[in-house]
Amino acid sequence: DTAVSQTPKYLVTQMGNDKSIKCEQNLGHDTMYWYKQDSKKFLKIMFSYNNKELIINETVPNRFSPKSPDKAHLNLHINSLELGDSAVYFCASSQDRDRDIFFGQGTRLTVV
Amino acid sequence: AQSVTQLGSHVSVSEGALVLLRCNYSSSVPPYLFWYVQYPNQGLQLLLKYTTGATLVKGINGFEAEFKKSETSFHLTKPSAHMSDAAEYFCAVSRRTGANNLFFGTGTRLTVIP
């Protein structure tokens, strides 16, 4: 069973569209994250979220919003997509005490 | 503020040769330290981590890393490279307390020459 799974794996969409990426973890972790990997492979935290607190990286545009229907899911919604949003987005999770972060396989978003 | 510097965006080694990937960090207090590997079109896999205790840590696939506080370094090594080690390697740090966010270096692409 995949520990952290994301769908879709590839997403191609036009500028101005709204899209969502889904993420689920079956590890029983209490914290989930979204990371963005740009074209130069640089990875940066976007959000971290547990049932108590959402921490937003201040550099993330407010067009991006995480939605957590329950502890095992953290979906990423993106409004009014721009060309610069093209990247690979990774979902991840951890158990706060343990601090090991497990990553999903990534979603390659291409905005055309 | 925390930051991570990986020296060398590309490293090439011959199969069977020593692998050395360099990582230096900057942090007001010693952080937790990690190495992740990313194979083409894959997610990130944790190779090893240092939190406390013994400064030489062993990870998966024969990799190990040594935490050197005086040098603020956490270099990754493997005695003998294998073709399957070709991948992108990321060093990362996180705070010991508070929000558990990873701060990544810019990555080092390892090429193994047959």
Boltz contact constraints between the chains, C-beta under 6 A:
constraints:
  - contact:
      token1: [A, 41]
      token2: [B, 107]
      max_distance: 6.0
  - contact:
      token1: [A, 42]
      token2: [B, 106]
      max_distance: 6.0
  - contact:
      token1: [A, 43]
      token2: [B, 104]
      max_distance: 6.0
  - contact:
      token1: [A, 45]
      token2: [B, 101]
      max_distance: 6.0
  - contact:
      token1: [A, 48]
      token2: [B, 99]
      max_distance: 6.0
  - contact:
      token1: [A, 48]
      token2: [B, 101]
      max_distance: 6.0
  - contact:
      token1: [A, 55]
      token2: [B, 99]
      max_distance: 6.0
  - contact:
      token1: [A, 94]
      token2: [B, 100]
      max_distance: 6.0
  - contact:
      token1: [A, 99]
      token2: [B, 100]
      max_distance: 6.0
  - contact:
      token1: [A, 101]
      token2: [B, 102]
      max_distance: 6.0
  - contact:
      token1: [A, 103]
      token2: [B, 43]
      max_distance: 6.0
  - contact:
      token1: [A, 103]
      token2: [B, 44]
      max_distance: 6.0
  - contact:
      token1: [A, 104]
      token2: [B, 43]
      max_distance: 6.0
  - contact:
      token1: [A, 105]
      token2: [B, 43]
      max_distance: 6.0
  - contact:
      token1: [A, 106]
      token2: [B, 43]
      max_distance: 6.0
